[in-house]
Amino acid sequence: MRRKSWTLLLLLALATPAWAGDVRCTTYEERTLDRLQTICSDGSRATSYWNKTLSRWESTVSPPPGQTCAGRLNPKTRQWEGRCR
């Protein structure tokens, strides 16, 4: 159940126009690789998988082509916060 809740939250966050601006994202499940793949209209991508050992979602996000990202890890939430340009 927890896995489905996190999946739903991830999809909601990526699909909410207020958070995404003009960028549109599509998320689909790759069952053979047991992961979620998100591709956005600006060229950014995200790959997410469930880490069974740590019981949490792990994600790798790639910025749009030609852009770099700068940010930091928030010590309280343990999530990356930053911007890409």
Z-matrix of the N, CA and C atoms (Angstrom, degrees):
N
C 1 1.451
C 2 1.534 1 111.00
N 3 1.324 2 116.53 1 -40.77
C 4 1.464 3 120.21 2 -178.43
C 5 1.520 4 110.48 3 -60.92
N 6 1.328 5 116.93 4 -39.48
C 7 1.460 6 121.19 5 -179.18
C 8 1.521 7 110.73 6 -62.32
N 9 1.310 8 117.21 7 -42.12
C 10 1.452 9 120.43 8 179.75
C 11 1.526 10 111.22 9 -67.34
N 12 1.334 11 117.49 10 -35.61
C 13 1.466 12 120.95 11 178.81
C 14 1.521 13 110.77 12 -63.43
N 15 1.336 14 116.88 13 -44.67
C 16 1.461 15 120.21 14 -179.94
C 17 1.520 16 111.06 15 -67.05
N 18 1.315 17 116.26 16 -36.82
C 19 1.459 18 119.94 17 177.95
C 20 1.518 19 110.03 18 -62.54
N 21 1.313 20 116.17 19 -45.03
C 22 1.462 21 120.95 20 179.47
C 23 1.526 22 110.86 21 -62.23
N 24 1.323 23 117.78 22 -43.15
C 25 1.469 24 121.03 23 179.04
C 26 1.525 25 111.30 24 -64.22
N 27 1.322 26 117.11 25 -40.59
C 28 1.462 27 120.71 26 178.48
C 29 1.516 28 111.11 27 -63.15
N 30 1.312 29 116.05 28 -45.63
C 31 1.457 30 119.92 29 179.59
C 32 1.519 31 111.44 30 -64.75
N 33 1.325 32 117.32 31 -40.47
C 34 1.461 33 121.57 32 178.73
C 35 1.523 34 110.88 33 -63.10
N 36 1.327 35 117.08 34 -43.56
C 37 1.464 36 120.82 35 -179.74
C 38 1.523 37 111.58 36 -63.21
N 39 1.313 38 116.73 37 -38.98
C 40 1.460 39 119.95 38 -178.84
C 41 1.520 40 112.69 39 -76.50
N 42 1.322 41 116.88 40 -25.39
C 43 1.462 42 120.49 41 -175.52
C 44 1.527 43 113.63 42 -95.47
N 45 1.318 44 118.45 43 -10.06
C 46 1.454 45 121.16 44 -177.15
C 47 1.526 46 110.11 45 -75.66
N 48 1.334 47 118.60 46 117.22
C 49 1.468 48 121.63 47 -177.28
C 50 1.519 49 114.02 48 -57.91
N 51 1.321 50 119.02 49 -34.66
C 52 1.463 51 121.28 50 -178.76
C 53 1.524 52 111.00 51 -63.15
N 54 1.310 53 117.41 52 -32.25
C 55 1.461 54 121.12 53 179.81
C 56 1.517 55 111.37 54 -88.90
N 57 1.299 56 117.46 55 -31.19
C 58 1.456 57 120.89 56 -172.61
C 59 1.525 58 113.33 57 -91.71
N 60 1.342 59 119.23 58 -16.37
C 61 1.456 60 120.82 59 -176.81
C 62 1.510 61 109.72 60 66.89
N 63 1.343 62 117.44 61 -134.28
C 64 1.457 63 121.66 62 179.34
C 65 1.524 64 112.67 63 -87.71
N 66 1.298 65 117.84 64 -2.46
C 67 1.456 66 121.55 65 -178.94
C 68 1.523 67 109.16 66 -81.64
N 69 1.310 68 116.11 67 129.67
C 70 1.467 69 121.82 68 177.97
C 71 1.519 70 108.80 69 -107.89
N 72 1.318 71 116.66 70 135.74
C 73 1.463 72 121.72 71 -178.76
C 74 1.521 73 111.04 72 -123.88
N 75 1.314 74 115.15 73 147.40
C 76 1.453 75 122.02 74 176.54
C 77 1.523 76 108.10 75 -124.74
N 78 1.324 77 115.79 76 130.09
C 79 1.458 78 121.33 77 178.67
C 80 1.520 79 108.77 78 -115.45
N 81 1.304 80 115.43 79 134.26
C 82 1.459 81 120.17 80 176.14
C 83 1.527 82 109.21 81 -139.46
N 84 1.312 83 114.98 82 157.53
C 85 1.457 84 121.52 83 -178.70
C 86 1.526 85 110.21 84 -94.28
N 87 1.322 86 115.56 85 132.13
C 88 1.453 87 121.74 86 172.48
C 89 1.530 88 106.44 87 -102.84
N 90 1.319 89 116.09 88 93.18
C 91 1.465 90 120.75 89 -173.61
C 92 1.528 91 112.52 90 -65.15
N 93 1.321 92 118.09 91 -35.63
C 94 1.460 93 119.60 92 -178.46
C 95 1.528 94 111.74 93 -65.47
N 96 1.329 95 117.35 94 -29.78
C 97 1.467 96 121.89 95 178.87
C 98 1.519 97 112.45 96 -102.82
N 99 1.342 98 117.46 97 -0.99
C 100 1.464 99 123.72 98 178.56
C 101 1.531 100 112.13 99 53.63
N 102 1.341 101 114.90 100 54.53
C 103 1.458 102 119.96 101 179.75
C 104 1.526 103 110.12 102 -151.13
N 105 1.332 104 115.36 103 167.58
C 106 1.459 105 122.95 104 174.19
C 107 1.515 106 108.31 105 -106.67
N 108 1.309 107 116.54 106 139.26
C 109 1.460 108 122.01 107 179.27
C 110 1.531 109 107.80 108 -120.77
N 111 1.325 110 117.65 109 126.90
C 112 1.462 111 122.65 110 178.25
C 113 1.523 112 108.53 111 -117.88
N 114 1.326 113 116.27 112 127.67
C 115 1.462 114 122.19 113 178.52
C 116 1.520 115 107.51 114 -123.86
N 117 1.339 116 117.19 115 129.60
C 118 1.459 117 121.87 116 -176.77
C 119 1.529 118 111.12 117 -110.81
N 120 1.327 119 115.45 118 157.62
C 121 1.459 120 121.71 119 -176.82
C 122 1.526 121 112.89 120 -65.22
N 123 1.327 122 118.41 121 -20.31
C 124 1.465 123 120.65 122 178.16
C 125 1.527 124 112.63 123 -86.15
N 126 1.338 125 117.07 124 0.46
C 127 1.452 126 121.16 125 178.84
C 128 1.516 127 114.37 126 97.65
N 129 1.325 128 118.10 127 -6.42
C 130 1.456 129 120.01 128 178.05
C 131 1.528 130 109.75 129 -75.85
N 132 1.331 131 114.57 130 154.47
C 133 1.462 132 121.12 131 -177.97
C 134 1.518 133 109.18 132 -137.97
N 135 1.330 134 115.52 133 154.64
C 136 1.458 135 121.35 134 174.70
C 137 1.520 136 108.61 135 -142.00
N 138 1.316 137 115.37 136 138.60
C 139 1.454 138 121.86 137 175.25
C 140 1.518 139 107.06 138 -121.43
N 141 1.329 140 116.85 139 127.33
C 142 1.461 141 121.83 140 -178.19
C 143 1.520 142 110.14 141 -126.52
N 144 1.319 143 115.14 142 140.08
C 145 1.459 144 119.61 143 175.70
C 146 1.527 145 109.14 144 -143.31
N 147 1.328 146 115.32 145 156.35
C 148 1.457 147 121.88 146 -179.43
C 149 1.520 148 108.15 147 -87.19
N 150 1.343 149 116.55 148 119.86
C 151 1.453 150 122.27 149 177.33
C 152 1.524 151 107.58 150 -87.22
N 153 1.326 152 116.67 151 106.36
C 154 1.467 153 121.17 152 -176.79
C 155 1.520 154 112.24 153 -66.40
N 156 1.319 155 117.07 154 -34.48
C 157 1.459 156 121.23 155 -178.95
C 158 1.526 157 111.29 156 -65.36
N 159 1.336 158 116.95 157 -44.39
C 160 1.466 159 121.58 158 -177.96
C 161 1.522 160 113.19 159 -95.22
N 162 1.337 161 116.96 160 -5.95
C 163 1.476 162 122.84 161 -179.20
C 164 1.521 163 111.83 162 53.69
N 165 1.338 164 114.90 163 52.95
C 166 1.459 165 120.18 164 178.28
C 167 1.526 166 110.13 165 -157.25
N 168 1.327 167 115.30 166 163.15
C 169 1.451 168 121.62 167 176.77
C 170 1.520 169 109.12 168 -81.33
N 171 1.310 170 116.58 169 139.01
C 172 1.452 171 123.24 170 175.14
C 173 1.522 172 106.62 171 -120.47
N 174 1.320 173 117.19 172 135.95
C 175 1.462 174 121.17 173 -177.99
C 176 1.519 175 111.01 174 -133.21
N 177 1.318 176 114.64 175 145.78
C 178 1.456 177 122.43 176 172.46
C 179 1.521 178 106.44 177 -121.16
N 180 1.333 179 116.25 178 124.71
C 181 1.459 180 121.17 179 -177.73
C 182 1.517 181 108.99 180 -115.22
N 183 1.321 182 116.40 181 131.88
C 184 1.460 183 122.29 182 177.09
C 185 1.519 184 108.77 183 -109.30
N 186 1.334 185 118.10 184 130.49
C 187 1.468 186 120.31 185 -179.78
C 188 1.524 187 111.26 186 -70.11
N 189 1.324 188 116.29 187 167.84
C 190 1.465 189 119.67 188 175.74
C 191 1.525 190 110.13 189 -59.59
N 192 1.330 191 118.02 190 151.96
C 193 1.466 192 121.01 191 179.28
C 194 1.535 193 111.69 192 -55.83
N 195 1.318 194 116.23 193 135.05
C 196 1.458 195 121.71 194 178.13
C 197 1.516 196 114.88 195 84.04
N 198 1.328 197 117.36 196 -0.21
C 199 1.466 198 120.13 197 179.47
C 200 1.518 199 110.12 198 -112.14
N 201 1.332 200 114.95 199 154.27
C 202 1.456 201 121.07 200 174.95
C 203 1.517 202 108.57 201 -120.80
N 204 1.304 203 116.01 202 156.35
C 205 1.462 204 121.13 203 -178.37
C 206 1.519 205 110.05 204 -119.55
N 207 1.316 206 115.33 205 144.94
C 208 1.459 207 121.69 206 176.04
C 209 1.513 208 107.76 207 -134.73
N 210 1.315 209 116.25 208 140.64
C 211 1.460 210 120.13 209 179.61
C 212 1.514 211 110.59 210 -179.67
N 213 1.311 212 114.25 211 -163.19
C 214 1.465 213 119.67 212 -178.56
C 215 1.521 214 109.34 213 -149.36
N 216 1.328 215 115.66 214 164.35
C 217 1.449 216 122.14 215 176.72
C 218 1.527 217 107.80 216 -89.45
N 219 1.322 218 117.06 217 122.17
C 220 1.460 219 121.58 218 178.10
C 221 1.528 220 107.69 219 -72.08
N 222 1.357 221 118.04 220 120.23
C 223 1.464 222 120.24 221 -176.29
C 224 1.533 223 113.44 222 -66.29
N 225 1.320 224 117.62 223 -25.59
C 226 1.470 225 119.81 224 -179.34
C 227 1.520 226 112.06 225 -81.27
N 228 1.327 227 117.35 226 -46.57
C 229 1.465 228 120.70 227 -177.39
C 230 1.523 229 112.49 228 -91.42
N 231 1.348 230 117.28 229 -16.02
C 232 1.453 231 124.24 230 -176.42
C 233 1.528 232 110.96 231 58.36
N 234 1.349 233 115.69 232 34.28
C 235 1.452 234 121.60 233 176.33
C 236 1.526 235 108.93 234 -121.03
N 237 1.330 236 114.69 235 150.94
C 238 1.457 237 120.98 236 -179.97
C 239 1.521 238 109.28 237 -76.89
N 240 1.335 239 115.72 238 137.00
C 241 1.457 240 121.56 239 176.64
C 242 1.521 241 107.21 240 -128.03
N 243 1.330 242 116.99 241 126.64
C 244 1.441 243 119.50 242 -179.83
C 245 1.508 244 112.75 243 -177.39
N 246 1.323 245 114.89 244 -171.75
C 247 1.466 246 122.08 245 -179.82
C 248 1.514 247 109.05 246 -137.49
N 249 1.327 248 114.47 247 152.89
C 250 1.455 249 121.66 248 176.21
C 251 1.524 250 109.17 249 -112.66
N 252 1.345 251 115.72 250 140.59
C 253 1.473 252 120.92 251 178.31
C 254 1.493 253 109.89 252 -137.65
